[in-house]
């Protein structure tokens, strides 16, 4: 029965770990986009390119909003992962006490 619990734990948590990884990659990409667009925004500001400034400002704001959304999703998935891990650990502890 311990093997069955460990197998179920691995299967259950692996998909959540993959989702966490995907979210973290998304955050990193958007943070890089913000950095790049902020630099381009500074350059456009120096040159007085109003249309480019507006476009880049919008891109930066959208990326920042995306980052916030991903952090919220990351918190949710991490909480779910931790709860499931705790649940499986509890089952293993109960099994150990019985044995």
Residue pairs with C-beta under 8 A, 6 or more apart in sequence:
1 95
2 92
2 95
5 88
5 91
5 92
5 95
6 88
6 92
8 88
9 84
9 85
9 88
12 84
12 88
13 81
13 84
13 85
13 88
16 77
16 80
16 81
16 84
17 81
19 77
20 74
20 77
20 78
20 81
23 70
23 73
23 74
23 77
24 74
26 66
26 70
27 67
27 70
27 71
27 74
30 63
30 64
30 66
30 67
30 70
31 63
31 67
33 59
33 63
34 60
34 63
34 64
34 67
37 56
37 59
37 60
37 63
38 60
40 52
40 56
41 53
41 56
41 57
41 60
44 52
44 53
44 56
45 53
